[in-house]
Structures are given as C-alpha cells and as structure tokens.
Amino acid sequence: MSAGTTVVVLIAAPPGLRGHLTRWFVEVAAGVYVGNPNPRIRERLWNVLAERIHDGQAVVIEPAATEQGWSARTAGRDRWAPSTSTA
C-alpha cells in the first residue's frame, strides 16, 4: 500500500452511500473500499459518511503523522472505538 492509501469499511450502510464511495474508491470486498483520495476529498467524504451513515457503521483508516502512519475515524449508531493502549 502507498503512504496515501485510505480504507473505508461500511456495515449496514444505505445503498446510496456505498455507490457514492465508488467514485473515489474500489470496493475490494463487500463494504470494504480502498483508494488514494487527496486530503480535501477525504475530508469531504468523511463528512458525507458521518452525516448519512444513520443506523449503520463506518470506519475510515487514513494516513496520519502517527507512529503507525495512520489513524482511524468511526461514525454510526453503535460506534466501535479503536484501542489506544499499547499493552
């Protein structure tokens, strides 16, 4: 994967939202999208996801200036929060 790769995972998402993502991402498995959108597009897509996910769940793994080189964002009704512990 390249340094700018973004991964989006959708669970129980509205069909229109899944279609919207295919403009910038390739769906490599059901609900799993991979692409290299620029930061401006990625932020816009996140806003659309967070607004339109409703009862579903969305997880976005994106490049970040962290030790791992990435960070995660979540949205939806039953949000899962990534663990920050190192133990």
C-alpha positions in Angstrom: 0.0 0.0 0.0 1.2 3.5 -0.7 1.5 6.2 2.0 -1.7 7.9 0.9 -3.9 4.8 0.9 -7.3 5.1 2.6 -9.5 2.2 3.7 -13.2 2.6 4.4 -15.4 -0.1 5.9 -19.1 0.2 5.9 -21.5 -2.0 7.9 -25.3 -1.8 7.2 -24.9 1.3 5.1 -27.6 2.8 2.9 -27.1 1.7 -0.7 -26.7 5.3 -2.0 -23.8 5.8 0.4 -22.0 2.7 -1.0 -22.5 4.0 -4.5 -21.2 7.4 -3.6 -17.9 5.9 -2.4 -17.3 4.1 -5.7 -16.5 7.5 -7.3 -13.1 7.6 -5.5 -12.6 4.0 -4.2 -12.5 0.4 -5.4 -14.8 -2.0 -3.5 -12.4 -4.9 -2.8 -14.9 -6.9 -0.7 -18.5 -6.2 0.4 -18.4 -2.9 2.2 -14.6 -2.5 2.1 -13.2 0.3 -0.1 -9.6 1.2 -0.9 -8.3 4.3 -2.6 -6.0 7.3 -2.6 -8.1 10.4 -2.4 -6.3 13.7 -1.6 -6.9 15.2 1.8 -9.6 17.6 0.7 -11.6 14.8 -0.9 -11.1 12.5 2.1 -12.4 15.2 4.4 -15.5 15.8 2.3 -16.1 12.1 2.1 -15.8 11.8 5.8 -18.4 14.5 6.3 -20.8 12.7 3.9 -20.2 9.3 5.7 -20.7 10.7 9.2 -23.9 12.5 8.1 -25.5 9.7 6.1 -24.5 6.5 7.9 -27.6 6.7 10.2 -28.0 3.2 11.8 -25.0 1.7 10.1 -21.3 1.9 11.0 -18.4 3.5 9.1 -14.7 3.1 9.9 -12.1 5.1 7.9 -8.4 4.3 8.2 -6.3 7.2 6.8 -2.7 8.4 6.6 -1.6 10.4 9.7 1.5 11.6 11.3 1.5 9.0 14.0 3.9 6.2 14.9 1.9 3.7 12.9 1.5 6.2 10.0 -2.4 6.0 10.1 -5.4 6.9 12.2 -9.0 5.7 12.4 -12.3 7.5 12.5 -15.6 5.9 13.3 -19.2 7.0 12.8 -22.6 5.4 13.2 -25.1 4.3 15.8 -23.0 1.6 17.6 -19.6 3.1 17.1 -16.5 1.0 17.7 -13.6 3.0 19.1 -10.1 1.8 18.2 -8.0 0.8 21.2 -5.2 3.3 22.1 -3.5 1.1 24.6 -0.1 -0.4 23.8 -0.3 -3.2 26.3 
